[in-house]
């Protein structure tokens, strides 16, 4: 079958390790199901994998990709939940299983004509969503959904600051937050990305590090070191930072005095559960919210999609159709 896979690890030139070609068909075992992929989404996780982050060389070749929507052997339209884990080992939450992984880390990923996953990881796709739209949701949008509705503790009407407008999770936070009734502010170094965020529905957009008109209830952090101090100083007393990434580095000054003196909370968030993915799909169906798609490419042109993500010139998800 056709697939886009990591053949080599190259930390400096990740595209050097990317191959698009034939790979063996997946074999289903007990409790696993093979899905015919209709659409799969690209994530920064795939570029990190090509750099060797979370994917050691001894697991190569590895088909890349976490996100997919397709058809199961019974003809049902399904969405693939990317977290491979045991909910029982995580106290009812598979993302808390110490041995959890994502597709394309230990198990072959979704950028292929077919993918095999635990049967329990399949979620029904609402008819109202296209395969391309549904394929956008299991990583970036699920992460944003959990940050907003599970981890933030903020009720609709609260002010949410999203650091780093333009990223996949940040875009999802704007789209979901706007529909849910939050007041969404964003930051970015790029004027173009600030303008794009406003067009998506953000209420205000500021340069990175700018002094805000007032302090906010919650900060959504995916940037890390470069924005951490601003996040801490932008919160109201008793406010909360929800962090799901640290793309600029993970060792900022802790600002412990400010955190304890103003009684701030720092909450980590990673992906989401299968049940939360199901609720996200229903949320999109009920509200009419649709993920932002930059382009849809045939899987044969996967290298072009990876290059676009590496350059950072896209706005929205990059989708491949096998």
C-alpha positions in Angstrom: 0.0 0.0 0.0 1.1 3.6 -0.5 2.3 5.4 2.7 4.4 8.4 3.8 7.0 7.1 6.3 10.1 7.9 8.2 13.0 5.9 6.7 15.8 7.8 8.4 16.3 10.2 11.3 17.8 13.6 10.5 17.5 16.3 13.3 18.7 19.1 11.1 16.9 18.2 7.8 13.8 16.2 8.7 12.6 16.0 5.1 15.7 14.0 4.4 14.2 11.1 6.3 10.8 11.2 4.6 9.9 8.6 2.0 6.6 8.2 0.0 6.2 4.7 -1.4 5.0 1.2 -0.9 4.8 -0.4 2.5 3.3 -3.8 3.6 -0.4 -3.9 4.3 -1.2 -3.8 8.0 -2.3 -7.1 9.7 -5.1 -7.0 12.2 -4.8 -8.9 15.5 -7.4 -9.7 18.1 -9.0 -6.5 19.3 -7.6 -4.4 16.4 -9.4 -3.2 13.3 -8.0 -2.2 9.9 -9.5 1.1 8.6 -9.5 2.2 5.0 -8.2 5.8 5.2 -10.2 8.4 3.3 -8.3 11.5 4.8 -5.4 12.0 7.1 -4.1 15.2 8.7 -0.5 16.4 9.1 0.8 17.5 12.5 4.0 19.0 13.8 4.4 15.7 15.6 5.2 14.2 12.2 8.1 16.6 11.7 9.4 16.0 15.2 9.3 12.3 14.5 11.5 12.8 11.5 13.9 14.6 13.8 14.0 11.6 16.1 11.9 13.1 18.9 9.8 10.2 20.3 10.8 8.0 17.5 14.2 6.2 17.9 16.0 4.8 14.8 15.4 1.2 15.9 11.7 1.6 15.2 12.2 2.6 11.6 10.7 2.4 9.0 7.6 4.0 10.6 4.5 5.2 8.8 3.8 8.7 10.1 0.6 10.3 11.0 -1.8 10.4 14.0 -5.0 11.6 12.5 -7.4 9.9 10.1 -11.0 9.3 9.1 -12.1 6.4 7.0 -14.2 3.3 6.7 -14.1 0.2 8.9 -14.6 -3.4 7.5 -18.4 -3.2 8.1 -18.7 0.0 6.0 -19.0 2.4 9.0 -17.6 5.9 8.7 -15.2 6.3 11.6 -12.6 8.7 13.1 -9.4 7.3 14.6 -8.5 8.2 18.1 -4.7 8.6 18.1 -3.9 7.7 21.7 -2.9 4.1 22.2 -3.3 3.4 25.9 -5.1 1.5 28.6 -7.8 3.6 30.3 -7.8 1.2 33.3 -4.0 1.9 33.8 -4.8 5.6 33.8 -7.6 5.5 36.3 -10.2 5.7 33.6 -8.2 8.0 31.3 -6.0 6.5 28.7 -3.9 9.7 28.4 -2.8 9.0 32.0 -1.5 5.5 31.2 2.3 5.7 31.9 2.8 3.5 28.8 0.6 5.4 26.4 1.8 6.4 23.0 0.5 8.0 19.9 0.1 6.3 16.5 3.4 6.6 14.6 5.5 6.3 17.8 5.3 2.5 18.5 2.5 1.6 16.1 2.4 2.4 12.3 0.6 5.7 11.6 -2.2 7.0 9.5 -0.5 8.5 6.4 -1.3 5.5 4.4 -4.1 3.8 2.5 -4.9 1.6 5.5 -4.2 1.7 9.2 -4.7 -0.8 12.0 -5.8 0.4 15.4 -7.4 -0.9 18.6 -11.1 -1.3 17.8 -11.9 0.7 20.9 -10.1 3.7 19.3 -12.7 4.0 16.5 -15.3 6.8 17.0 -18.4 7.1 14.7 -18.0 10.0 12.2 -21.1 12.3 12.0 -22.5 12.4 8.5 -22.4 16.2 8.7 -18.6 16.3 8.7 -16.6 15.4 5.6 -13.8 12.9 5.9 -11.3 15.8 5.5 -12.9 17.8 8.3 -13.1 14.9 10.6 -9.5 14.0 10.1 -8.4 17.4 11.4 -9.9 16.7 14.9 -8.1 13.9 16.8 -4.9 15.8 17.7 -4.9 19.6 17.5 -8.7 20.1 18.0 -9.0 17.5 20.6 -6.1 19.0 22.5 -7.8 22.4 22.3 -11.2 20.9 23.4 -9.7 19.4 26.5 -7.8 22.6 27.4 -10.9 24.7 27.1 -13.7 22.5 28.5 -11.9 20.2 30.9 -8.7 21.9 32.2 -9.3 25.6 32.1 -12.1 25.7 34.7 -13.4 28.8 32.9 -17.1 29.4 32.2 -18.3 31.0 29.0 -17.8 34.7 29.1 -14.4 34.4 30.7 -11.4 36.0 28.9 -8.9 33.5 27.5 -5.5 34.5 26.2 -4.0 32.2 23.5 -0.3 32.5 23.1 1.2 31.9 19.6 -1.7 32.5 17.2 -1.2 30.6 13.9 -0.3 27.2 15.4 -2.7 24.3 15.0 -3.9 24.1 18.7 -4.1 27.9 18.8 -6.3 28.0 15.8 -8.5 25.4 17.3 -8.8 27.3 20.5 -10.0 30.4 18.7 -12.6 28.5 16.7 -13.9 26.4 19.6 -13.7 29.2 22.1 -15.5 31.7 20.0 -18.5 29.4 19.5 -18.6 28.5 23.2 -18.9 32.1 24.3 -15.4 32.8 25.6 -13.8 36.2 25.0 -10.6 35.1 23.1 -7.5 37.2 22.9 -4.4 36.1 21.1 -0.7 37.0 20.7 1.7 36.6 17.8 5.0 38.1 16.6 3.5 38.2 13.1 1.0 40.9 12.1 -0.3 38.6 9.4 -1.1 35.9 11.9 -2.7 38.4 14.3 -4.9 39.6 11.4 -5.8 36.0 10.5 -6.7 35.3 14.1 -9.1 38.2 14.1 -10.8 37.0 10.9 -11.2 33.6 12.6 -13.1 35.2 15.5 -10.6 36.3 18.1 -11.8 39.4 19.9 -8.4 41.1 20.2 -4.8 40.4 18.9 -1.6 41.7 20.4 2.1 41.5 19.6 3.9 38.9 21.6 4.8 40.2 25.1 2.6 43.3 24.8 0.9 44.8 27.9 -2.7 43.8 27.9 -5.6 46.2 28.6 -6.6 44.0 31.5 -5.6 40.8 33.1 -7.2 37.5 31.9 -8.9 34.5 33.5 -6.9 31.8 31.7 -3.8 31.6 29.5 -3.5 28.8 26.9 0.2 28.0 26.5 1.8 26.0 23.7 4.8 28.2 23.1 6.6 27.8 26.5 9.9 29.6 27.3 9.4 32.6 25.0 6.0 33.5 26.4 6.0 32.1 29.9 6.8 35.3 31.8 4.1 37.1 29.8 1.6 34.4 30.6 2.3 34.5 34.3 2.0 38.3 34.4 -1.1 38.5 32.3 -3.3 36.5 34.7 -5.7 37.8 37.3 -5.1 36.7 40.9 -6.3 33.1 41.1 -6.0 32.7 37.4 -4.8 29.6 35.6 -2.3 28.6 32.9 -3.1 25.5 30.8 -0.1 24.2 29.0 0.0 21.6 26.3 3.3 22.3 24.6 6.6 24.2 24.8 7.8 24.7 21.2 10.2 27.5 22.1 11.8 25.6 25.1 10.7 24.1 28.4 13.0 25.7 31.0 11.7 29.3 31.5 12.2 31.2 34.7 9.6 29.7 37.0 8.3 33.0 38.5 7.5 31.1 41.7 7.0 34.1 43.8 4.4 35.6 41.5 2.7 32.2 41.2 2.3 31.6 44.9 1.7 35.3 45.9 -1.2 35.7 43.4 -2.3 32.1 43.9 -2.0 31.0 40.2 -2.6 27.5 39.0 -0.5 25.7 36.3 -2.2 22.8 34.7 -0.8 20.4 32.2 -2.9 19.0 29.4 -2.1 16.3 26.8 -4.4 15.2 24.0 -7.8 13.9 25.1 -9.8 10.7 25.7 -11.8 8.7 23.2 -15.0 9.9 24.9 -13.8 13.5 24.6 -13.2 13.0 20.9 -16.7 11.8 20.6 -18.0 14.9 22.3 -15.9 17.1 20.1 -17.4 15.5 17.0 -20.9 16.1 18.4 -19.9 19.7 19.3 -18.9 20.4 15.7 -22.0 18.7 14.4 -24.3 20.7 16.7 -22.7 24.1 16.4 -21.7 24.0 12.8 -18.1 24.6 13.8 -15.6 23.3 11.2 -11.9 23.0 11.4 -9.8 25.4 9.2 -8.2 23.5 6.3 -5.3 25.1 4.4 -5.1 22.5 1.6 -6.0 19.0 0.6 -3.3 17.0 -1.3 -3.1 13.5 -2.7 -0.8 11.3 -0.5 1.6 11.0 -3.5 2.4 14.8 -2.9 3.0 14.3 0.9 6.5 15.8 0.6 5.0 19.1 -0.6 2.7 19.1 2.4 5.6 18.4 4.8 7.7 21.2 3.2 4.8 23.7 3.6 4.5 22.8 7.3 8.3 23.1 7.8 8.2 26.6 6.2 5.3 27.6 8.3 3.5 29.2 5.3 0.2 27.4 5.8 -2.9 28.6 7.6 -5.0 25.6 8.9 -4.6 21.9 8.5 -2.9 20.1 5.7 -4.8 17.0 4.6 -3.7 14.0 2.6 -6.1 11.8 0.7 -4.8 8.3 -0.2 
